[in-house]
Amino acid sequence: MFVSCPLKATGEDAQTIENRLFQENIAAVKVTNDRLKGKEGTKLAEGLLRTLRQEQKLNETKKDYSERIIGQALQTIDLKEELE
């Protein structure tokens, strides 16, 4: 469960805030895979967020966009080979 709390964000850019939030909250996530914990989990979450923020390219169909984003997301979390 995610608990919302006020942020102290004065003078910080969005990436710095996101990084800090990932670091502060990663311990609250109960997972068995060590790759999803600590600094490695934080880097994985940041990479996944970066992938999911990509916009649809000009003349790219919704289907192609979805496939591209899903493929990149799976590659980011190293699951693409396991699902093929």
C-alpha positions as CSV (number, residue, x, y, z in Angstrom):
1,M,0.0,0.0,0.0
2,F,1.3,3.4,-0.9
3,V,1.1,6.2,1.7
4,S,1.0,9.7,0.5
5,C,3.0,12.3,2.3
6,P,4.0,15.9,1.8
7,L,7.2,16.4,-0.3
8,K,10.0,18.8,0.4
9,A,10.8,19.6,-3.2
10,T,12.1,23.2,-3.1
11,G,14.9,23.7,-5.6
12,E,15.0,20.1,-6.7
13,D,14.3,18.9,-10.3
14,A,11.7,16.1,-11.0
15,Q,14.4,13.4,-11.6
16,T,16.0,14.1,-8.2
17,I,12.6,14.0,-6.4
18,E,11.7,10.7,-8.2
19,N,15.0,9.1,-7.4
20,R,14.7,10.1,-3.7
21,L,11.1,8.7,-3.6
22,F,12.2,5.4,-5.1
23,Q,15.0,5.1,-2.6
24,E,12.8,6.0,0.3
25,N,10.0,3.6,-0.7
26,I,11.8,0.6,-2.2
27,A,12.2,-1.0,1.2
28,A,8.5,-1.0,1.7
29,V,8.0,-3.3,-1.3
30,K,8.1,-7.0,-0.2
31,V,9.7,-9.0,-3.0
32,T,11.8,-12.2,-3.1
33,N,13.9,-11.1,-6.1
34,D,17.0,-9.2,-4.8
35,R,17.2,-7.3,-8.1
36,L,14.1,-5.4,-7.1
37,K,15.6,-4.2,-3.8
38,G,18.0,-1.4,-2.9
39,K,20.0,0.6,-5.5
40,E,19.4,-2.0,-8.2
41,G,15.7,-1.9,-7.6
42,T,15.8,1.9,-7.7
43,K,17.7,1.9,-11.0
44,L,15.3,-0.7,-12.5
45,A,12.2,1.4,-11.4
46,E,13.8,4.5,-12.9
47,G,14.5,2.8,-16.2
48,L,11.0,1.4,-16.4
49,L,9.5,4.8,-15.7
50,R,11.7,6.3,-18.4
51,T,10.4,3.7,-20.9
52,L,6.8,4.1,-19.9
53,R,7.0,7.9,-20.4
54,Q,7.9,7.6,-24.1
55,E,5.3,9.1,-26.4
56,Q,3.9,7.6,-29.5
57,K,6.0,8.4,-32.5
58,L,4.7,10.3,-35.5
59,N,2.8,7.9,-37.8
60,E,3.2,5.0,-35.3
61,T,0.0,3.0,-34.9
62,K,-1.3,2.4,-31.4
63,K,-0.6,-1.3,-31.8
64,D,3.1,-0.6,-32.8
65,Y,3.4,1.9,-30.0
66,S,2.1,-0.7,-27.4
67,E,4.3,-3.4,-28.7
68,R,7.4,-1.1,-28.7
69,I,6.7,0.1,-25.1
70,I,6.0,-3.4,-23.8
71,G,9.1,-4.8,-25.5
72,Q,11.3,-2.1,-24.1
73,A,9.8,-2.4,-20.6
74,L,10.4,-6.2,-20.7
75,Q,13.9,-5.6,-21.8
76,T,14.4,-3.1,-19.0
77,I,13.4,-5.6,-16.4
78,D,15.2,-8.5,-18.3
79,L,12.1,-10.6,-18.9
80,K,11.9,-10.4,-22.7
81,E,13.8,-13.7,-23.3
82,E,11.8,-15.5,-20.6
83,L,8.5,-14.7,-22.2
84,E,9.4,-15.6,-25.8
